[in-house]
Amino acid sequence: MAVAQFLEGINEEITDIRVMASKYDTSRKTALIYIAQPKADLNQVMSFRMRDEEGEITVRDIRSKHLNGKFIGLEISHEMGSDAAWNRFYRFMERIGYA
């Protein structure tokens, strides 16, 4: 079973995903993952984990998003520097239901 978590045991619902490819190197891609209503205590968040039967992808680039001074969610930026990393991420997204 594929899960997305900030903290162990607290599964998060991914709101939106956007993937961009590098203009100069198409094997480099960046996924922006949005979570509008995080369930985890934001004071304890250190990383974002995507787990499935293949293992775990850990991302530490997490940004708080605000609109007019009001918290609207979190944005996770996952950079993939190779086709293998992209394929692994895509398989996770299929398992979680976003591909």
N, C-alpha and C positions, 0 to 999 in steps of 0.2 A: 504494500500500500504506500502510495506517495503522499508525503506531508511536507508542508512548509511551516517552519517554526522559528521564532526568535528565542524562546525559552523551551527547555525540555518539557514535553507533555502538553504544551499549549499550541494547538494547531491553528494556523492563521488562514484566512480566506484571501486569496489574491484577487484584487479588484480589476487590475488591468496590466497588460504586458505590452511593451513596445520594443522591437528589435531593430537596431540600426547597424548597417555594415560600413566599414571604413571606405572612404572614397578612394584611397590609394592602395589598400590591401584588402581584398574582399574576404580573406580568411579571418580577418579581425572583425569581431562583432561585439556589440554592447546591448545587453538586455536591460531595460528599465522596468522594474517590477513595482507596482503600486499596491499598497494596502491601506484602505481608507479607514477601517475601524480595527486597529490592532487590539488584540485581547491581552497581550503581555503587558506587564508593568514596564513602561518606557524607561524608568530609571535603572532597570536591570539589563536592558538590551545592549549586547556587545557585538552580536553577529546574527546573520540570517542563515538558516540551514534548510536545504532542500534534500530530503531523504527519500530513498526508494530502495528497491531490492538490489540495485547496483552499488549503493553506498550513499555517500553524502557529499553535497556541494556546499561549501561554506563561503559566505560573502560578508565582508566587513564594511563595505561602502554603503552606509545607511544615512539618509538625509530626512530631516523633518520638513514637511511641506505645510506652508501657511498661506491663507488667502485673507487679505484685509485683517491681518493680525490673529486670525482664528486658525487653529490646528485643523488640517483637513486630511492628514494621513502621513504615511512614510513612503519614501522612494528608495528602492534598493538598486544599485547599479552593479551589474555583473558583466565584467569584461572577459571575452573569450578570444584568445590569441591564435587559435588553430581550428582547423575543421573538426578535429577529434573532440575538442572542448565544446564546440557548437553542437555536434551530433549528440554528445552526452546530455547537454542542456535540453535539446529538443526531445530526446527520449523521456526525460523527466517531465517535461510539459505535456507530452502525450499521456503519460501515466496519471498526471493530476487532472487532466481533462481540458487543457488549454490549447492543444494543437489540432 
